[in-house]
Amino acid sequence: MTCRYSQAGLTALIVLQAVMLSALYAGVAPHPPATTPLFAIGPFIGAAIAAALAALWIGPGERAGRALMGIAALGALVSFGPQKYLDAQFALIWPAVVTGQIAAAVVLWRAVQAGRVHAA
């Protein structure tokens, strides 16, 4: 089973989050806030990128790869999820939000699909 869709989705998430992290550190608007009520956003984005890279490396053929794909997609949705439609800066960030949601959906879909194939 080919995993090009999952590779493409993970790559898109990595690029989007790397750009966000770079904007945060460079102070280029619009950038994510330095902190949220639960955590500092820089380390969180770094962890989400790490999960996506690990998932890309392992692939959907392994249970660990599928788990990392799910973690990477859910981690990305903290930055690009539907809650961003209510963000005051949505007019500035909508391309990243829409792209991130599509990429996360593809990654989750491929993880579920690959899990069904390997369970059979």
ZAMIRO-564760 format. One record per residue: residue number from 0; residue in one letter; x, y, z of N, C-alpha, C in turn. Coordinates in steps of 0.001 Angstrom, whole numbers, padded with zeros to 6 digits. Example, Ala and Ser with C-alpha at 12.3 -4.5 7.8 and 13.67 -1.06 7.14 Angstrom:
BEGIN
loba resi: 0 | resn: A | nxx: 013190 | nyy: -005690 | nzz: 007800 | caxx: 012300 | cayy: -004500 | cazz: 007800 | cxx: 013200 | cyy: -003300 | czz: 007800
loba resi: 1 | resn: S | nxx: 012850 | nyy: -002250 | nzz: 007080 | caxx: 013670 | cayy: -001060 | cazz: 007140 | cxx: 012900 | cyy: 000030 | czz: 007870
This chain:
BEGIN
loba resi: 0 | resn: M | nxx: 000842 | nyy: -001181 | nzz: 000000 | caxx: 000000 | cayy: 000000 | cazz: 000000 | cxx: 000886 | cyy: 001242 | czz: 000000
loba resi: 1 | resn: T | nxx: 000619 | nyy: 002120 | nzz: -000926 | caxx: 001403 | cayy: 003346 | cazz: -001008 | cxx: 001037 | cyy: 004297 | czz: 000135
loba resi: 2 | resn: C | nxx: 001998 | nyy: 005060 | nzz: 000554 | caxx: 001724 | cayy: 006016 | cazz: 001635 | cxx: 002043 | cyy: 007438 | czz: 001182
loba resi: 3 | resn: R | nxx: 001949 | nyy: 007704 | nzz: -000110 | caxx: 002248 | cayy: 009045 | cazz: -000617 | cxx: 001307 | cyy: 010099 | czz: -000041
loba resi: 4 | resn: Y | nxx: 000044 | nyy: 009744 | nzz: 000159 | caxx: -000898 | cayy: 010707 | cazz: 000733 | cxx: -000497 | cyy: 011077 | czz: 002152
loba resi: 5 | resn: S | nxx: -000124 | nyy: 010086 | nzz: 002932 | caxx: 000296 | cayy: 010393 | cazz: 004300 | cxx: 001610 | cyy: 011169 | czz: 004287
loba resi: 6 | resn: Q | nxx: 002515 | nyy: 010833 | nzz: 003389 | caxx: 003770 | cayy: 011577 | cazz: 003278 | cxx: 003503 | cyy: 013034 | czz: 002901
loba resi: 7 | resn: A | nxx: 002602 | nyy: 013234 | nzz: 001950 | caxx: 002279 | cayy: 014601 | cazz: 001522 | cxx: 001627 | cyy: 015380 | czz: 002659
loba resi: 8 | resn: G | nxx: 000692 | nyy: 014767 | nzz: 003350 | caxx: 000024 | cayy: 015441 | cazz: 004456 | cxx: 000980 | cyy: 015784 | czz: 005576
loba resi: 9 | resn: L | nxx: 001842 | nyy: 014841 | nzz: 005938 | caxx: 002815 | cayy: 015097 | cazz: 007000 | cxx: 003806 | cyy: 016186 | czz: 006595
loba resi: 10 | resn: T | nxx: 004234 | nyy: 016163 | nzz: 005340 | caxx: 005156 | cayy: 017187 | cazz: 004854 | cxx: 004508 | cyy: 018565 | czz: 004915
loba resi: 11 | resn: A | nxx: 003246 | nyy: 018650 | nzz: 004523 | caxx: 002535 | cayy: 019929 | cazz: 004595 | cxx: 002454 | cyy: 020426 | czz: 006034
loba resi: 12 | resn: L | nxx: 002146 | nyy: 019533 | nzz: 006970 | caxx: 002072 | cayy: 019930 | cazz: 008377 | cxx: 003434 | cyy: 020391 | czz: 008895
loba resi: 13 | resn: I | nxx: 004479 | nyy: 019697 | nzz: 008501 | caxx: 005834 | cayy: 020078 | cazz: 008932 | cxx: 006188 | cyy: 021471 | czz: 008421
loba resi: 14 | resn: V | nxx: 005930 | nyy: 021724 | nzz: 007144 | caxx: 006259 | cayy: 023028 | cazz: 006561 | cxx: 005446 | cyy: 024136 | czz: 007232
loba resi: 15 | resn: L | nxx: 004138 | nyy: 023927 | nzz: 007366 | caxx: 003295 | cayy: 024953 | cazz: 007989 | cxx: 003747 | cyy: 025268 | czz: 009411
loba resi: 16 | resn: Q | nxx: 004030 | nyy: 024239 | nzz: 010184 | caxx: 004426 | cayy: 024462 | cazz: 011568 | cxx: 005829 | cyy: 025050 | czz: 011675
loba resi: 17 | resn: A | nxx: 006717 | nyy: 024679 | nzz: 010772 | caxx: 008057 | cayy: 025267 | cazz: 010779 | cxx: 007985 | cyy: 026758 | czz: 010450
loba resi: 18 | resn: V | nxx: 007109 | nyy: 027137 | nzz: 009535 | caxx: 006921 | cayy: 028549 | cazz: 009207 | cxx: 006347 | cyy: 029290 | czz: 010414
loba resi: 19 | resn: M | nxx: 005364 | nyy: 028689 | nzz: 011074 | caxx: 004788 | cayy: 029321 | cazz: 012274 | cxx: 005829 | cyy: 029498 | czz: 013364
loba resi: 20 | resn: L | nxx: 006617 | nyy: 028468 | nzz: 013592 | caxx: 007646 | cayy: 028534 | cazz: 014623 | cxx: 008684 | cyy: 029599 | czz: 014269
loba resi: 21 | resn: S | nxx: 009060 | nyy: 029670 | nzz: 013014 | caxx: 010009 | cayy: 030693 | cazz: 012564 | cxx: 009434 | cyy: 032093 | czz: 012746
loba resi: 22 | resn: A | nxx: 008163 | nyy: 032267 | nzz: 012411 | caxx: 007512 | cayy: 033569 | cazz: 012582 | cxx: 007453 | cyy: 033951 | czz: 014056
loba resi: 23 | resn: L | nxx: 007198 | nyy: 032969 | nzz: 014917 | caxx: 007165 | cayy: 033231 | cazz: 016355 | cxx: 008517 | cyy: 033734 | czz: 016838
loba resi: 24 | resn: Y | nxx: 009571 | nyy: 033010 | nzz: 016488 | caxx: 010908 | cayy: 033380 | cazz: 016959 | cxx: 011420 | cyy: 034670 | czz: 016322
loba resi: 25 | resn: A | nxx: 011015 | nyy: 034941 | nzz: 015072 | caxx: 011449 | cayy: 036162 | cazz: 014392 | cxx: 010576 | cyy: 037361 | czz: 014746
loba resi: 26 | resn: G | nxx: 009396 | nyy: 037093 | nzz: 015308 | caxx: 008486 | cayy: 038175 | cazz: 015658 | cxx: 007790 | cyy: 038779 | czz: 014460
loba resi: 27 | resn: V | nxx: 007655 | nyy: 037990 | nzz: 013393 | caxx: 007001 | cayy: 038450 | cazz: 012175 | cxx: 005501 | cyy: 038173 | czz: 012291
loba resi: 28 | resn: A | nxx: 004703 | nyy: 039206 | nzz: 012111 | caxx: 003243 | cayy: 039051 | cazz: 012207 | cxx: 002695 | cyy: 038444 | czz: 010922
loba resi: 29 | resn: P | nxx: 001623 | nyy: 037688 | nzz: 010964 | caxx: 001006 | cayy: 037196 | cazz: 012193 | cxx: 001736 | cyy: 035952 | czz: 012682
loba resi: 30 | resn: H | nxx: 001997 | nyy: 035905 | nzz: 013928 | caxx: 002657 | cayy: 034749 | cazz: 014507 | cxx: 001845 | cyy: 034266 | czz: 015694
loba resi: 31 | resn: P | nxx: 002057 | nyy: 033013 | nzz: 016080 | caxx: 001291 | cayy: 032496 | cazz: 017212 | cxx: 001727 | cyy: 033181 | czz: 018507
loba resi: 32 | resn: P | nxx: 000856 | nyy: 033199 | nzz: 019502 | caxx: 001255 | cayy: 033779 | cazz: 020792 | cxx: 002361 | cyy: 032938 | czz: 021414
loba resi: 33 | resn: A | nxx: 003196 | nyy: 033575 | nzz: 022202 | caxx: 004310 | cayy: 032851 | cazz: 022828 | cxx: 003810 | cyy: 031808 | czz: 023818
loba resi: 34 | resn: T | nxx: 002688 | nyy: 032086 | nzz: 024464 | caxx: 002137 | cayy: 031135 | cazz: 025430 | cxx: 000635 | cyy: 031017 | czz: 025243
loba resi: 35 | resn: T | nxx: 000099 | nyy: 029911 | nzz: 025708 | caxx: -001338 | cayy: 029694 | cazz: 025800 | cxx: -001617 | cyy: 029372 | czz: 027262
loba resi: 36 | resn: P | nxx: -002864 | nyy: 029273 | nzz: 027662 | caxx: -003120 | cayy: 028969 | cazz: 029074 | cxx: -002504 | cyy: 027651 | czz: 029560
loba resi: 37 | resn: L | nxx: -002254 | nyy: 026716 | nzz: 028651 | caxx: -001779 | cayy: 025396 | cazz: 029075 | cxx: -000291 | cyy: 025151 | czz: 028868
loba resi: 38 | resn: F | nxx: 000348 | nyy: 025884 | nzz: 027936 | caxx: 001742 | cayy: 025577 | cazz: 027607 | cxx: 002358 | cyy: 026700 | czz: 026782
loba resi: 39 | resn: A | nxx: 003668 | nyy: 026669 | nzz: 026675 | caxx: 004365 | cayy: 027583 | cazz: 025764 | cxx: 004248 | cyy: 027012 | czz: 024358
loba resi: 40 | resn: I | nxx: 003912 | nyy: 027833 | nzz: 023408 | caxx: 003601 | cayy: 027342 | cazz: 022065 | cxx: 004838 | cyy: 026875 | czz: 021298
loba resi: 41 | resn: G | nxx: 005993 | nyy: 027483 | nzz: 021516 | caxx: 007205 | cayy: 027084 | cazz: 020794 | cxx: 007562 | cyy: 025620 | czz: 021008
loba resi: 42 | resn: P | nxx: 007698 | nyy: 025186 | nzz: 022260 | caxx: 007988 | cayy: 023767 | cazz: 022494 | cxx: 006877 | cyy: 022836 | czz: 022002
loba resi: 43 | resn: F | nxx: 005633 | nyy: 023292 | nzz: 022074 | caxx: 004530 | cayy: 022459 | cazz: 021588 | cxx: 004621 | cyy: 022261 | czz: 020080
loba resi: 44 | resn: I | nxx: 004868 | nyy: 023352 | nzz: 019347 | caxx: 005016 | cayy: 023227 | cazz: 017893 | cxx: 006215 | cyy: 022349 | czz: 017560
loba resi: 45 | resn: G | nxx: 007302 | nyy: 022508 | nzz: 018332 | caxx: 008466 | cayy: 021638 | cazz: 018135 | cxx: 008121 | cyy: 020175 | czz: 018330
loba resi: 46 | resn: A | nxx: 007325 | nyy: 019869 | nzz: 019334 | caxx: 006904 | cayy: 018483 | cazz: 019580 | cxx: 006008 | cyy: 017981 | czz: 018452
loba resi: 47 | resn: A | nxx: 005128 | nyy: 018838 | nzz: 017943 | caxx: 004252 | cayy: 018437 | cazz: 016841 | cxx: 005059 | cyy: 018168 | czz: 015568
loba resi: 48 | resn: I | nxx: 006073 | nyy: 018994 | nzz: 015318 | caxx: 006947 | cayy: 018764 | cazz: 014162 | cxx: 007714 | cyy: 017455 | czz: 014342
loba resi: 49 | resn: A | nxx: 008210 | nyy: 017218 | nzz: 015540 | caxx: 008947 | cayy: 015977 | cazz: 015809 | cxx: 008064 | cyy: 014757 | czz: 015584
loba resi: 50 | resn: A | nxx: 006816 | nyy: 014810 | nzz: 016029 | caxx: 005895 | cayy: 013687 | cazz: 015821 | cxx: 005643 | cyy: 013465 | czz: 014334
loba resi: 51 | resn: A | nxx: 005484 | nyy: 014564 | nzz: 013586 | caxx: 005246 | cayy: 014440 | cazz: 012149 | cxx: 006465 | cyy: 013852 | czz: 011432
loba resi: 52 | resn: L | nxx: 007652 | nyy: 014305 | nzz: 011813 | caxx: 008870 | cayy: 013751 | cazz: 011201 | cxx: 009043 | cyy: 012270 | czz: 011540
loba resi: 53 | resn: A | nxx: 008782 | nyy: 011911 | nzz: 012774 | caxx: 008891 | cayy: 010503 | cazz: 013168 | cxx: 007864 | cyy: 009656 | czz: 012423
loba resi: 54 | resn: A | nxx: 006640 | nyy: 010170 | nzz: 012285 | caxx: 005608 | cayy: 009442 | cazz: 011543 | cxx: 005997 | cyy: 009291 | czz: 010082
loba resi: 55 | resn: L | nxx: 006587 | nyy: 010331 | nzz: 009520 | caxx: 007048 | cayy: 010277 | cazz: 008135 | cxx: 008124 | cyy: 009213 | czz: 007970
loba resi: 56 | resn: W | nxx: 009002 | nyy: 009122 | nzz: 008928 | caxx: 010099 | cayy: 008158 | cazz: 008882 | cxx: 009585 | cyy: 006719 | czz: 009030
loba resi: 57 | resn: I | nxx: 008691 | nyy: 006495 | nzz: 009989 | caxx: 008198 | cayy: 005134 | cazz: 010254 | cxx: 007172 | cyy: 004703 | czz: 009218
loba resi: 58 | resn: G | nxx: 006241 | nyy: 005593 | nzz: 008891 | caxx: 005207 | cayy: 005288 | cazz: 007905 | cxx: 003999 | cyy: 004610 | czz: 008513
loba resi: 59 | resn: P | nxx: 002922 | nyy: 004525 | nzz: 007728 | caxx: 001670 | cayy: 003983 | cazz: 008232 | cxx: 001628 | cyy: 002457 | czz: 008339
loba resi: 60 | resn: G | nxx: 002671 | nyy: 001797 | nzz: 007875 | caxx: 002687 | cayy: 000338 | cazz: 007928 | cxx: 002899 | cyy: -000224 | czz: 009327
loba resi: 61 | resn: E | nxx: 003363 | nyy: 000583 | nzz: 010237 | caxx: 003613 | cayy: 000158 | cazz: 011620 | cxx: 002612 | cyy: 000835 | czz: 012555
loba resi: 62 | resn: R | nxx: 002250 | nyy: 000156 | nzz: 013617 | caxx: 001325 | cayy: 000720 | cazz: 014600 | cxx: 001874 | cyy: 002029 | czz: 015182
loba resi: 63 | resn: A | nxx: 003167 | nyy: 002054 | nzz: 015481 | caxx: 003780 | cayy: 003270 | cazz: 016031 | cxx: 003696 | cyy: 004413 | czz: 015025
loba resi: 64 | resn: G | nxx: 003873 | nyy: 004119 | nzz: 013761 | caxx: 003764 | cayy: 005145 | cazz: 012727 | cxx: 002360 | cyy: 005715 | czz: 012651
loba resi: 65 | resn: R | nxx: 001365 | nyy: 004840 | nzz: 012734 | caxx: -000024 | cayy: 005317 | cazz: 012709 | cxx: -000341 | cyy: 006151 | czz: 013945
loba resi: 66 | resn: A | nxx: 000165 | nyy: 005746 | nzz: 015098 | caxx: -000057 | cayy: 006513 | cazz: 016332 | cxx: 000596 | cyy: 007888 | czz: 016216
loba resi: 67 | resn: L | nxx: 001812 | nyy: 007920 | nzz: 015692 | caxx: 002499 | cayy: 009205 | cazz: 015518 | cxx: 001794 | cyy: 010080 | czz: 014484
loba resi: 68 | resn: M | nxx: 001209 | nyy: 009467 | nzz: 013469 | caxx: 000435 | cayy: 010228 | cazz: 012489 | cxx: -000749 | cyy: 010909 | czz: 013175
loba resi: 69 | resn: G | nxx: -001424 | nyy: 010174 | nzz: 014037 | caxx: -002549 | cayy: 010752 | cazz: 014772 | cxx: -002105 | cyy: 011875 | czz: 015687
loba resi: 70 | resn: I | nxx: -001006 | nyy: 011659 | nzz: 016404 | caxx: -000474 | cayy: 012695 | cazz: 017297 | cxx: -000074 | cyy: 013930 | czz: 016499
loba resi: 71 | resn: A | nxx: 000577 | nyy: 013723 | nzz: 015365 | caxx: 001008 | cayy: 014851 | cazz: 014533 | cxx: -000190 | cyy: 015645 | czz: 014013
loba resi: 72 | resn: A | nxx: -001216 | nyy: 014942 | nzz: 013547 | caxx: -002397 | cayy: 015629 | cazz: 013018 | cxx: -003129 | cyy: 016386 | czz: 014121
loba resi: 73 | resn: L | nxx: -003320 | nyy: 015758 | nzz: 015256 | caxx: -004014 | cayy: 016433 | cazz: 016362 | cxx: -003187 | cyy: 017592 | czz: 016908
loba resi: 74 | resn: G | nxx: -001874 | nyy: 017420 | nzz: 016957 | caxx: -001009 | cayy: 018513 | cazz: 017385 | cxx: -001100 | cyy: 019702 | czz: 016441
loba resi: 75 | resn: A | nxx: -001190 | nyy: 019426 | nzz: 015156 | caxx: -001307 | cayy: 020505 | cazz: 014174 | cxx: -002652 | cyy: 021220 | czz: 014289
loba resi: 76 | resn: L | nxx: -003686 | nyy: 020475 | nzz: 014658 | caxx: -005003 | cayy: 021095 | cazz: 014758 | cxx: -005104 | cyy: 022087 | czz: 015917
loba resi: 77 | resn: V | nxx: -004179 | nyy: 022024 | nzz: 016861 | caxx: -004136 | cayy: 023061 | cazz: 017892 | cxx: -003850 | cyy: 024409 | czz: 017230
loba resi: 78 | resn: S | nxx: -003008 | nyy: 024389 | nzz: 016211 | caxx: -002666 | cayy: 025617 | cazz: 015493 | cxx: -003599 | cyy: 025915 | czz: 014326
loba resi: 79 | resn: F | nxx: -004158 | nyy: 024878 | nzz: 013704 | caxx: -004911 | cayy: 025061 | cazz: 012468 | cxx: -006347 | cyy: 024557 | czz: 012533
loba resi: 80 | resn: G | nxx: -006829 | nyy: 024212 | nzz: 013709 | caxx: -008161 | cayy: 023637 | cazz: 013856 | cxx: -009290 | cyy: 024621 | czz: 013599
loba resi: 81 | resn: P | nxx: -010519 | nyy: 024124 | nzz: 013668 | caxx: -011695 | cayy: 024956 | cazz: 013386 | cxx: -011841 | cyy: 026155 | czz: 014326
loba resi: 82 | resn: Q | nxx: -011224 | nyy: 026094 | nzz: 015503 | caxx: -011287 | cayy: 027234 | cazz: 016421 | cxx: -010652 | cyy: 028480 | czz: 015818
loba resi: 83 | resn: K | nxx: -009792 | nyy: 028307 | nzz: 014816 | caxx: -009114 | cayy: 029444 | cazz: 014194 | cxx: -010064 | cyy: 030295 | czz: 013349
loba resi: 84 | resn: Y | nxx: -011241 | nyy: 029755 | nzz: 012989 | caxx: -012213 | cayy: 030558 | cazz: 012257 | cxx: -012723 | cyy: 031713 | czz: 013119
loba resi: 85 | resn: L | nxx: -012583 | nyy: 031586 | nzz: 014430 | caxx: -013012 | cayy: 032635 | cazz: 015356 | cxx: -011869 | cyy: 033562 | czz: 015759
loba resi: 86 | resn: D | nxx: -010673 | nyy: 033301 | nzz: 015292 | caxx: -009497 | cayy: 034097 | cazz: 015628 | cxx: -009592 | cyy: 035476 | czz: 014972
loba resi: 87 | resn: A | nxx: -009216 | nyy: 036508 | nzz: 015705 | caxx: -009271 | cayy: 037874 | cazz: 015186 | cxx: -008381 | cyy: 038063 | czz: 013958
loba resi: 88 | resn: Q | nxx: -007332 | nyy: 037247 | nzz: 013827 | caxx: -006412 | cayy: 037365 | cazz: 012696 | cxx: -006736 | cyy: 036390 | czz: 011567
loba resi: 89 | resn: F | nxx: -007924 | nyy: 035817 | nzz: 011573 | caxx: -008254 | cayy: 034793 | cazz: 010580 | cxx: -008042 | cyy: 035283 | czz: 009150
loba resi: 90 | resn: A | nxx: -008370 | nyy: 036537 | nzz: 008871 | caxx: -008197 | cayy: 037062 | cazz: 007511 | cxx: -006738 | cyy: 037012 | czz: 007063
loba resi: 91 | resn: L | nxx: -005819 | nyy: 037000 | nzz: 008013 | caxx: -004395 | cayy: 036947 | cazz: 007690 | cxx: -003849 | cyy: 035524 | czz: 007632
loba resi: 92 | resn: I | nxx: -004510 | nyy: 034606 | nzz: 008313 | caxx: -003954 | cayy: 033249 | cazz: 008450 | cxx: -004770 | cyy: 032173 | czz: 007751
loba resi: 93 | resn: W | nxx: -005855 | nyy: 032542 | nzz: 007076 | caxx: -006740 | cayy: 031530 | cazz: 006519 | cxx: -006059 | cyy: 030550 | czz: 005563
loba resi: 94 | resn: P | nxx: -005085 | nyy: 030962 | nzz: 004737 | caxx: -004467 | cayy: 029943 | cazz: 003860 | cxx: -003796 | cyy: 028826 | czz: 004671
loba resi: 95 | resn: A | nxx: -003117 | nyy: 029188 | nzz: 005746 | caxx: -002468 | cayy: 028169 | cazz: 006574 | cxx: -003504 | cyy: 027319 | czz: 007305
loba resi: 96 | resn: V | nxx: -004582 | nyy: 027937 | nzz: 007771 | caxx: -005618 | cayy: 027203 | cazz: 008497 | cxx: -006276 | cyy: 026170 | czz: 007583
loba resi: 97 | resn: V | nxx: -006682 | nyy: 026599 | nzz: 006408 | caxx: -007353 | cayy: 025683 | cazz: 005475 | cxx: -006407 | cyy: 024570 | czz: 005030
loba resi: 98 | resn: T | nxx: -005177 | nyy: 024930 | nzz: 004681 | caxx: -004196 | cayy: 023929 | cazz: 004262 | cxx: -003895 | cyy: 022958 | czz: 005405
loba resi: 99 | resn: G | nxx: -003738 | nyy: 023478 | nzz: 006602 | caxx: -003471 | cayy: 022631 | cazz: 007760 | cxx: -004604 | cyy: 021667 | czz: 008050
loba resi: 100 | resn: Q | nxx: -005842 | nyy: 022131 | nzz: 007918 | caxx: -006984 | cayy: 021251 | cazz: 008157 | cxx: -007071 | cyy: 020148 | czz: 007107
loba resi: 101 | resn: I | nxx: -006834 | nyy: 020494 | nzz: 005861 | caxx: -006856 | cayy: 019482 | cazz: 004795 | cxx: -005736 | cyy: 018462 | czz: 005026
loba resi: 102 | resn: A | nxx: -004538 | nyy: 018948 | nzz: 005313 | caxx: -003405 | cayy: 018040 | cazz: 005544 | cxx: -003664 | cyy: 017137 | czz: 006747
loba resi: 103 | resn: A | nxx: -004182 | nyy: 017695 | nzz: 007836 | caxx: -004469 | cayy: 016891 | cazz: 009023 | cxx: -005541 | cyy: 015849 | czz: 008726
loba resi: 104 | resn: A | nxx: -006558 | nyy: 016225 | nzz: 007952 | caxx: -007609 | cayy: 015273 | cazz: 007591 | cxx: -007052 | cyy: 014122 | czz: 006760
loba resi: 105 | resn: V | nxx: -006174 | nyy: 014436 | nzz: 005821 | caxx: -005560 | cayy: 013394 | cazz: 004985 | cxx: -004718 | cyy: 012454 | czz: 005848
loba resi: 106 | resn: V | nxx: -003933 | nyy: 013019 | nzz: 006754 | caxx: -003071 | cayy: 012200 | cazz: 007612 | cxx: -003923 | cyy: 011290 | czz: 008495
loba resi: 107 | resn: L | nxx: -004972 | nyy: 011829 | nzz: 009112 | caxx: -005844 | cayy: 011005 | cazz: 009955 | cxx: -006553 | cyy: 009931 | czz: 009137
loba resi: 108 | resn: W | nxx: -007037 | nyy: 010305 | nzz: 007953 | caxx: -007714 | cayy: 009344 | cazz: 007081 | cxx: -006783 | cyy: 008195 | czz: 006703
loba resi: 109 | resn: R | nxx: -005537 | nyy: 008526 | nzz: 006341 | caxx: -004576 | cayy: 007480 | cazz: 005954 | cxx: -004202 | cyy: 006598 | czz: 007149
loba resi: 110 | resn: A | nxx: -004101 | nyy: 007185 | nzz: 008328 | caxx: -003772 | cayy: 006389 | cazz: 009515 | cxx: -004886 | cyy: 005387 | czz: 009807
loba resi: 111 | resn: V | nxx: -006121 | nyy: 005837 | nzz: 009723 | caxx: -007262 | cayy: 004934 | cazz: 009962 | cxx: -007331 | cyy: 003879 | czz: 008874
loba resi: 112 | resn: Q | nxx: -007191 | nyy: 004296 | nzz: 007622 | caxx: -007252 | cayy: 003359 | cazz: 006508 | cxx: -006135 | cyy: 002304 | czz: 006607
loba resi: 113 | resn: A | nxx: -004936 | nyy: 002735 | nzz: 006906 | caxx: -003815 | cayy: 001789 | cazz: 007034 | cxx: -004028 | cyy: 000851 | czz: 008217
loba resi: 114 | resn: G | nxx: -004601 | nyy: 001364 | nzz: 009298 | caxx: -004900 | cayy: 000505 | cazz: 010440 | cxx: -005892 | cyy: -000594 | czz: 010105
loba resi: 115 | resn: R | nxx: -006881 | nyy: -000276 | nzz: 009289 | caxx: -007868 | cayy: -001281 | cazz: 008885 | cxx: -007240 | cyy: -002354 | czz: 008006
loba resi: 116 | resn: V | nxx: -006344 | nyy: -001949 | nzz: 007121 | caxx: -005688 | cayy: -002891 | cazz: 006223 | cxx: -004799 | cyy: -003837 | czz: 007019
loba resi: 117 | resn: H | nxx: -004059 | nyy: -003297 | nzz: 007990 | caxx: -003132 | cayy: -004122 | cazz: 008756 | cxx: -003838 | cyy: -004975 | czz: 009794
loba resi: 118 | resn: A | nxx: -005060 | nyy: -004586 | nzz: 010158 | caxx: -005827 | cayy: -005382 | cazz: 011126 | cxx: -006457 | cyy: -006592 | czz: 010444
loba resi: 119 | resn: A | nxx: -006663 | nyy: -006484 | nzz: 009145 | caxx: -007329 | cayy: -007570 | cazz: 008405 | cxx: -006401 | cyy: -008720 | czz: 008101
